[in-house]
């Protein structure tokens, strides 16, 4: 892991904690496990101000390209649940894939539990478009 721990922007961290604290209510077992794992990783995360966020960290509205050890590649944008649209490659933080990559950096290796079983993913590319969420509007 490039930065030793997850790196999360301060306001996004607060928002994530709110979403994650609802995890006991998720009916899907894989999602519940993913959210629980992310919650555990958030406990040791490095929390930064927006101006101090490294540009290669996955956060809300980041475009991400991942490669699986099984050979498949996927590019998507990590979004809030209400902006999720799989057909447009917008993946919610409240999916196993979204929870798996949040706070990781380009080049990191991620091992995560998905409905098809545990997979190893490499974060191949991270693209920021300076369109991060206005957390104040969501909170």
C-alpha positions as CSV (number, residue, x, y, z in Angstrom):
1,X,0.0,0.0,0.0
2,X,1.6,3.2,-1.2
3,X,0.6,5.4,1.8
4,X,0.5,2.6,4.5
5,X,-3.2,3.3,5.3
6,X,-6.2,4.6,3.5
7,X,-6.1,8.4,2.8
8,X,-9.5,10.1,3.1
9,X,-10.5,13.8,2.8
10,X,-11.9,15.1,6.1
11,X,-15.4,15.9,5.0
12,X,-15.7,12.8,2.9
13,X,-14.6,10.8,6.0
14,X,-17.5,12.2,8.0
15,X,-19.9,11.3,5.2
16,X,-18.5,7.8,4.8
17,X,-18.8,7.1,8.5
18,X,-22.5,8.1,8.3
19,X,-23.1,5.7,5.4
20,X,-21.1,2.9,6.9
21,X,-22.9,3.1,10.3
22,X,-26.0,2.0,8.5
23,X,-24.3,-1.3,7.5
24,X,-26.2,-3.3,10.0
25,X,-29.3,-2.6,8.0
26,X,-27.9,-3.9,4.7
27,X,-29.6,-7.2,3.7
28,X,-26.9,-8.3,1.3
29,X,-24.2,-10.3,3.2
30,X,-21.4,-9.5,0.9
31,X,-22.1,-5.8,1.1
32,X,-22.4,-6.0,4.8
33,X,-19.0,-7.6,5.0
34,X,-17.5,-5.0,2.6
35,X,-18.9,-2.1,4.6
36,X,-17.6,-3.7,7.9
37,X,-14.1,-4.1,6.4
38,X,-14.1,-0.5,5.1
39,X,-15.2,0.7,8.6
40,X,-12.2,-1.2,10.1
41,X,-9.8,0.4,7.6
42,X,-11.3,3.9,8.3
43,X,-10.2,3.5,12.0
44,X,-6.5,3.7,10.9
45,X,-7.0,6.0,7.9
46,X,-5.0,9.1,7.4
47,X,-7.5,12.0,7.4
48,X,-6.5,15.1,5.3
49,X,-7.8,18.5,4.4
50,X,-8.9,18.8,0.8
51,X,-5.8,20.9,-0.2
52,X,-3.5,18.2,1.2
53,X,-5.1,15.2,-0.6
54,X,-2.7,13.3,-2.9
55,X,-3.9,13.4,-6.5
56,X,-3.6,9.6,-6.8
57,X,-6.1,8.7,-4.1
58,X,-9.6,7.3,-4.9
59,X,-12.3,9.5,-3.4
60,X,-15.8,10.5,-4.4
61,X,-16.1,11.3,-8.2
62,X,-12.7,9.8,-9.0
63,X,-12.5,7.8,-12.1
64,X,-10.7,4.5,-11.4
65,X,-9.4,1.7,-13.6
66,X,-8.8,-1.6,-11.9
67,X,-7.4,-4.8,-13.2
68,X,-8.3,-8.2,-11.6
69,X,-5.8,-11.0,-11.1
70,X,-8.3,-13.0,-13.3
71,X,-7.6,-10.7,-16.2
72,X,-10.6,-8.4,-16.4
73,X,-10.3,-4.6,-16.4
74,X,-13.0,-2.1,-15.4
75,X,-13.1,1.7,-15.5
76,X,-15.7,3.5,-13.4
77,X,-16.5,6.6,-11.4
78,X,-16.9,6.2,-7.6
79,X,-20.1,8.1,-6.6
80,X,-22.6,8.6,-3.8
81,X,-25.5,6.1,-3.8
82,X,-28.1,8.5,-5.3
83,X,-25.8,9.1,-8.3
84,X,-25.1,5.4,-9.0
85,X,-25.7,4.2,-12.6
86,X,-24.1,1.0,-13.6
87,X,-24.9,1.5,-17.3
88,X,-22.9,4.8,-17.1
89,X,-20.1,3.2,-15.1
90,X,-21.0,5.1,-11.9
91,X,-20.4,2.8,-9.0
92,X,-21.8,3.6,-5.5
93,X,-19.6,3.6,-2.4
94,X,-22.3,1.3,-1.0
95,X,-21.3,-1.6,-3.3
96,X,-18.6,-4.1,-2.7
97,X,-16.5,-2.6,-5.5
98,X,-17.0,1.0,-4.2
99,X,-16.1,0.0,-0.7
100,X,-13.1,-1.9,-1.9
101,X,-11.3,1.0,-3.6
102,X,-12.2,4.0,-1.5
103,X,-9.0,5.7,-0.1
104,X,-6.6,3.5,-2.0
105,X,-3.9,5.0,-4.4
106,X,-2.9,4.3,-7.9
107,X,-0.7,1.2,-8.0
108,X,-2.1,-0.3,-4.8
109,X,-3.1,-3.9,-4.6
110,X,-6.5,-4.6,-3.0
111,X,-7.8,-8.0,-1.8
112,X,-11.6,-7.9,-1.2
113,X,-14.6,-10.2,-0.9
114,X,-17.1,-10.0,-3.7
115,X,-20.2,-12.0,-4.4
116,X,-18.1,-14.3,-6.7
117,X,-15.5,-14.7,-3.9
118,X,-12.3,-13.0,-2.8
119,X,-10.4,-11.2,-5.6
120,X,-7.1,-9.4,-5.9
121,X,-7.3,-6.1,-7.7
122,X,-4.6,-3.7,-8.9
123,X,-5.6,0.0,-9.1
124,X,-4.1,0.8,-12.5
125,X,-5.2,4.4,-13.0
126,X,-6.7,7.2,-10.9
127,X,-8.0,10.3,-12.6
128,X,-9.3,13.3,-10.7
129,X,-11.5,15.8,-12.5
130,X,-11.7,18.3,-9.6
131,X,-15.4,17.6,-9.3
132,X,-15.4,16.2,-5.8
133,X,-18.7,16.2,-4.0
134,X,-19.8,19.2,-2.0
135,X,-20.1,17.3,1.3
136,X,-21.9,20.3,2.9
137,X,-24.8,19.8,0.4
138,X,-25.0,16.1,1.4
139,X,-24.7,16.5,5.2
